[in-house]
Amino acid sequence: MMKNLFVLFLGLVPTLLFSQSIAPHFKIQVVDNQISIGYGLAIGDVDGDKLPDILLADQKEIVWYKNDGTKNGNWKRHVMVANITPKDNVCIAARDIDGDGKVEIAIGAMWNPAETKDITQSGAVFYLIRPQDPTQRWEAVPLHHEITTHRMRWAQVSKNKYQLIVVPLHGLGNANGEGKGVKVLAYDVPKNPKQPWPYQLVDSTLHITHNFEIWEDSDATKVLIGSKEGGKVVSYRQNQWKPTGQWIGEGLGVGEVRRGYLPNKEAFVAAIAPWHGNQLVVLHPKTTTKKILTDRLSQGHALACGDFLGLGYSQIAVGWRNPNPDKKVGVRLFVPKDAGGDSWEEFVLDESVMMACEELTAADLDNDGDLDIIAAGRATLNVLIYWNQRIVR
C-alpha cells in the first residue's frame, strides 16, 4: 500500500511543481524618454569595465548608455555616430569578437523599405571603428549592402571565426512581397576593417524576411530566418552556408523568431505571426504543431526567450507597438505550465501607456544572476529597463 502511494506521489510531483507558479516581479526604470523611434537594441561592454552597456539604433543617431554598476543608476548617454545617411538607422549588432573584452559594432541604415530597385537609395551597412575614448565619435566604414537592410547579428561560425549576418526585408526589385528572394549575407572580418569585407550568400529564396535567430551548436552554427514562407533553417558547414531542409512553421508567415527550451528540455521557437501580426505562437521544430499563446497583440514586434524566473527552462517575453483591442500596449511574459508546453500562463509586466514596444532584449545588467528586460518604445519614445526582482538563491 505504501509503495503504491509513493509511486502515486512521484507521478504527481511534476504537476504540483508546475501548479505552483512563480509570479514575476519587475521594477521599471526609465533610461531615456527622449528618443526618436528606437529601431534596434544591443547589449555589450562598450568601454571594457566588465559591465554590460545598452546600445540603441535610433532614427538618426547610434548611441550607448553607460552602465554605472548600480540598479536605478544614471545611464549616461553617448552618441557614437549621427546622420550617417539621409534616411533612418534601423539595426545594430554588438559582440566581442576578438576577445579584448569590448564589443565590436556594426549598424544598418538608409532605411527605405518602399525602395527596392535603387540600391543607392535603400539599405546601408557600416562597421564602426572605436576611438581611443569610446565616449567620442566613432568612425563609420561603409560595407557592401543590399536593398532594405533590416536586421543584423554577429555569429561565431568556428572556434576563432565570427561573421556578421545581415538580413534585408525585401529582394531586389520586389513588389508586394513578390520577386527575387532576399539576399541574406555573411561578412568576414578582414584584419584591416577599412579594407573590403569578403562576404558570402547565406540564402536567397525567401520573401519579406523580418528577423532571425542564431544558435551555435557544437556541430554547426545554424540560422533560423523568419519570412513570408515560414522559418527556414540554414547551417554553416565546411566554410559555407547550406540549407538544412528544415523548416519551423513552414507556410506560416512569421516576423520575430526566438528559440527556447521547454521543461522537458525540448527546443521550441517562439514567433510573432503573421508578419507584424497579432499572435504569439509556439512552434515545435520536430513537429508541425503550432500553439497560439495570445492573439491580443497589435503590431507584434519584439521577442525574447530566457529563464527569467530561474525555473531551468525558457519563458517568453513579448512586446507590441500599437494599441491592441483592449487599447493597451506593453510587455507580457508567458510561462510553460507543463513539461511539453501544452499550457502556458500569462503575466502582465507592463500594460500602461509607458511602452509601445518596437524592440526588446534580455540581459543580466547588474550581474546578479537573473535576466533583466530592456525595451525601446516607438510611439512612447523611450528606453526602459525592467529590473528582475527575483531573489537568486
C-alpha positions in Angstrom: 0.0 0.0 0.0 2.8 2.4 1.0 4.7 1.6 -2.2 1.6 2.4 -4.4 1.1 5.7 -2.5 4.8 6.6 -3.1 4.5 5.9 -6.8 1.4 8.0 -7.0 3.1 10.8 -5.2 6.0 10.7 -7.7 3.6 10.9 -10.5 2.0 14.0 -9.0 5.3 15.8 -8.4 5.6 17.4 -11.8 2.0 18.6 -11.7 2.5 20.0 -8.2 5.7 21.8 -9.3 4.1 23.4 -12.3 0.9 24.4 -10.5 2.9 26.5 -8.0 3.7 29.3 -10.4 6.4 31.8 -9.5 4.9 35.2 -10.3 7.4 37.5 -11.9 8.2 40.8 -10.3 10.0 43.5 -12.4 10.7 47.1 -11.5 10.7 49.7 -14.3 13.4 52.3 -14.8 13.4 54.9 -17.4 16.8 55.1 -19.2 15.8 57.7 -21.8 12.4 59.3 -22.6 13.5 61.5 -25.5 14.4 59.0 -28.3 13.1 59.3 -31.8 12.0 55.8 -32.7 14.2 53.1 -31.1 14.6 50.7 -34.0 17.2 48.3 -32.5 18.8 47.4 -29.3 22.0 45.5 -28.4 23.8 44.8 -25.1 27.5 44.6 -24.6 30.5 46.0 -22.8 31.5 49.1 -24.8 34.2 50.6 -22.5 35.8 47.4 -21.1 34.7 47.9 -17.5 33.1 44.4 -17.4 29.6 45.8 -17.2 27.1 45.3 -20.0 26.0 48.6 -21.6 22.9 49.4 -23.6 23.3 50.3 -27.3 20.5 51.8 -29.4 20.0 52.3 -33.1 17.8 55.4 -33.0 16.4 57.3 -36.0 19.4 59.5 -36.7 21.8 58.5 -34.0 23.6 55.4 -32.8 24.1 55.8 -29.0 25.2 53.8 -26.0 24.2 54.2 -22.4 27.0 53.5 -19.8 26.2 51.0 -17.1 27.4 52.5 -13.8 27.1 49.2 -12.0 24.0 50.1 -9.9 20.3 49.4 -10.2 18.4 52.6 -10.9 21.7 54.3 -11.6 22.4 57.0 -14.1 22.7 55.6 -17.6 24.8 58.3 -19.2 24.1 58.7 -22.9 26.9 58.9 -25.5 26.5 59.4 -29.3 28.6 57.2 -31.5 27.6 58.4 -34.9 24.8 60.7 -36.2 23.1 61.4 -39.5 25.2 58.8 -41.2 22.8 58.5 -44.2 19.9 60.7 -45.4 17.4 58.0 -44.2 17.0 56.3 -40.8 19.2 53.9 -39.0 17.5 50.6 -38.5 19.6 48.0 -36.7 22.7 47.3 -34.7 24.9 44.3 -33.8 27.3 44.3 -30.9 29.6 41.5 -29.7 33.2 41.0 -28.5 34.6 39.0 -31.4 38.3 39.5 -30.8 38.4 38.6 -27.1 39.6 42.0 -25.8 36.5 42.5 -23.5 35.0 45.2 -25.7 32.2 44.8 -28.3 32.7 45.3 -32.0 29.8 47.1 -33.5 28.0 47.1 -36.9 24.9 49.0 -37.9 22.3 49.1 -40.6 21.0 52.4 -42.0 19.4 54.1 -45.1 16.0 52.5 -44.0 13.8 52.9 -47.1 11.6 49.8 -47.3 9.5 51.1 -50.2 12.5 51.4 -52.5 13.5 48.0 -53.8 15.1 48.9 -57.1 17.7 51.7 -56.5 20.4 50.3 -54.2 21.9 53.8 -53.7 18.6 54.9 -52.1 17.8 51.9 -49.9 20.0 50.0 -47.5 23.4 50.6 -45.9 25.8 48.6 -43.7 28.6 50.1 -41.6 31.3 48.8 -39.3 32.2 51.3 -36.5 35.8 51.8 -35.6 36.2 52.7 -31.9 38.1 55.8 -30.9 40.6 55.7 -28.0 37.9 57.2 -25.9 34.6 55.4 -26.6 32.5 58.3 -25.5 33.7 60.3 -28.5 32.5 59.8 -32.1 33.3 56.6 -33.9 34.4 56.2 -37.5 31.8 54.5 -39.8 33.3 52.3 -42.5 30.7 51.5 -45.3 30.4 47.9 -46.4 28.7 46.3 -49.4 24.9 46.2 -48.9 21.7 45.0 -50.4 18.5 47.0 -50.5 16.3 47.4 -47.4 18.9 46.3 -44.9 16.8 45.4 -41.8 18.4 43.1 -39.2 22.0 42.0 -38.3 23.8 39.9 -35.7 27.3 38.6 -35.1 27.6 34.8 -35.3 30.5 32.5 -34.3 30.8 30.1 -37.1 34.0 28.3 -35.9 36.4 28.3 -33.0 38.2 31.5 -33.9 35.9 33.0 -36.6 32.9 35.3 -36.5 30.7 36.6 -39.3 28.3 39.5 -39.5 24.9 38.1 -40.7 22.8 40.8 -42.4 19.1 40.2 -43.4 17.3 42.7 -45.7 13.5 43.0 -45.7 13.0 42.6 -49.5 14.8 41.2 -52.5 16.0 43.5 -55.3 13.0 44.7 -57.4 10.4 43.1 -55.2 6.9 44.4 -55.1 4.2 43.3 -52.7 6.4 40.5 -51.4 6.9 39.0 -54.8 10.0 38.8 -57.0 13.6 37.9 -56.3 14.5 36.3 -53.0 16.1 38.3 -50.2 19.9 38.1 -50.2 21.0 37.2 -46.7 24.7 37.8 -46.5 27.5 36.8 -44.1 30.5 39.1 -43.9 34.1 38.0 -43.0 36.1 40.5 -40.9 39.4 41.5 -42.5 42.5 42.2 -40.5 42.1 45.9 -41.6 38.4 46.7 -41.2 38.9 49.6 -43.7 39.7 47.1 -46.5 36.9 45.4 -48.4 35.0 42.8 -46.4 34.5 39.5 -48.1 31.0 38.1 -48.0 29.1 35.0 -49.0 25.5 34.2 -49.6 23.6 32.6 -46.7 20.2 32.3 -48.5 18.3 33.9 -51.4 15.0 32.0 -51.5 12.7 33.9 -49.1 10.5 37.0 -49.3 9.5 39.6 -46.7 12.0 38.4 -44.1 11.9 40.2 -40.8 14.1 38.8 -38.1 16.3 35.7 -37.4 17.7 33.6 -34.7 21.2 32.1 -34.3 22.2 29.1 -32.3 25.8 28.0 -32.1 25.8 24.2 -31.6 28.9 22.1 -31.2 28.3 20.5 -34.7 27.4 23.7 -36.6 26.2 27.2 -36.3 22.6 27.5 -37.5 20.4 30.4 -38.5 16.6 30.4 -38.5 15.2 33.1 -40.8 11.6 34.3 -40.3 9.8 35.1 -43.5 6.7 35.1 -45.5 7.2 31.4 -46.3 7.9 30.5 -42.6 11.0 29.8 -40.7 13.9 28.4 -42.7 17.0 26.9 -41.1 20.4 27.1 -42.8 23.8 26.0 -41.3 27.4 26.8 -41.6 29.4 23.7 -42.6 32.7 23.3 -44.4 33.2 27.0 -44.6 29.9 27.7 -46.3 26.3 28.2 -45.6 24.0 25.4 -46.7 20.2 24.8 -46.4 19.4 22.1 -43.9 16.0 21.2 -45.4 14.4 22.0 -42.1 11.5 24.4 -41.8 10.0 25.6 -38.5 6.4 26.7 -39.2 6.6 26.2 -43.0 3.9 28.1 -44.8 3.2 30.3 -41.7 4.3 33.9 -42.3 6.3 34.9 -39.2 8.2 38.0 -38.2 10.1 37.8 -34.9 11.6 34.4 -34.1 13.4 33.3 -30.9 14.5 29.9 -29.7 13.9 28.5 -26.2 13.7 25.2 -24.2 10.6 23.6 -22.6 10.7 21.9 -19.2 11.2 18.6 -20.9 14.4 20.0 -22.5 13.0 20.0 -26.0 13.6 23.1 -28.1 10.8 25.4 -29.3 10.6 28.5 -31.4 8.5 31.5 -30.3 7.3 33.6 -33.2 5.0 36.5 -34.0 2.5 35.6 -36.7 1.8 36.8 -39.2 4.5 39.5 -40.1 3.8 42.5 -37.7 0.9 40.3 -36.5 -1.4 39.8 -33.6 -0.4 36.3 -32.5 2.3 35.0 -30.3 2.8 31.3 -31.3 5.0 28.5 -30.2 6.3 26.2 -32.9 7.9 22.8 -32.3 10.9 22.0 -34.5 10.2 18.3 -34.6 6.5 18.5 -35.4 4.2 20.7 -37.4 2.3 21.8 -34.3 1.5 25.5 -33.6 0.2 26.7 -30.4 -1.3 30.2 -30.1 -0.5 31.8 -26.8 -2.3 35.0 -27.5 -4.0 36.9 -30.3 -4.2 40.2 -28.5 -1.1 41.8 -29.9 -1.2 44.7 -32.3 1.9 45.1 -34.5 3.8 42.5 -32.5 7.4 43.4 -32.9 9.6 42.2 -30.1 10.5 38.8 -28.6 13.0 37.3 -26.1 13.3 33.8 -24.7 15.1 33.2 -21.5 14.9 31.8 -18.0 13.8 34.9 -16.3 12.3 33.1 -13.2 15.1 30.7 -12.6 13.0 27.6 -13.4 15.5 25.8 -15.5 13.6 26.3 -18.8 12.6 29.2 -21.0 9.9 31.8 -20.7 8.8 34.2 -23.5 8.8 38.0 -23.2 6.8 39.7 -25.9 6.0 43.3 -26.8 3.9 45.1 -29.3 3.9 48.7 -30.6 0.3 49.7 -31.4 -2.7 49.7 -29.0 -4.4 46.3 -29.1 -8.2 45.6 -28.9 -8.0 46.5 -25.2 -6.4 49.8 -26.2 -3.2 48.8 -24.5 0.5 48.5 -25.4 3.0 46.8 -23.2 5.1 43.7 -22.4 3.9 40.3 -21.3 5.7 37.2 -20.0 4.5 33.7 -20.9 5.5 30.7 -18.7 5.0 27.0 -19.5 2.7 25.2 -17.1 3.6 21.7 -18.1 6.6 19.8 -19.4 5.6 19.7 -23.0 4.4 23.3 -23.3 0.8 22.4 -23.9 -0.4 25.0 -21.5 1.1 28.5 -20.7 0.4 31.1 -18.1 0.4 34.8 -19.0 1.8 37.6 -16.7 1.5 41.3 -17.3 4.8 43.1 -16.9 3.6 46.5 -18.3 0.3 47.4 -19.8 0.3 51.1 -19.2 1.0 53.7 -21.8 4.7 53.5 -21.0 6.0 51.1 -23.7 4.8 50.9 -27.3 7.4 48.2 -27.8 9.5 48.4 -31.0 12.3 46.1 -29.7 13.3 44.3 -26.6 16.1 42.1 -25.4 17.2 40.3 -22.3 20.5 40.5 -20.3 21.8 40.4 -16.8 22.6 44.1 -16.5 23.7 44.0 -12.8 25.4 40.6 -12.8 23.1 39.3 -10.0 22.3 36.0 -11.8 19.0 36.8 -13.4 17.8 38.2 -16.7 16.5 41.8 -16.9 14.5 43.1 -19.9 15.5 46.1 -21.9 12.9 47.6 -24.3 12.6 50.5 -26.7 9.3 52.2 -27.3 8.4 53.6 -30.7 5.3 55.8 -30.0 6.3 56.2 -26.4 9.8 57.4 -27.5 11.7 55.7 -24.6 14.1 53.1 -23.4 13.1 51.2 -20.3 14.8 48.6 -18.1 12.5 46.0 -16.4 14.7 45.1 -13.5 14.2 41.5 -12.5 13.4 41.4 -8.7 13.7 37.6 -8.4 15.7 36.6 -5.4 18.6 34.4 -6.6 19.5 31.6 -4.1 
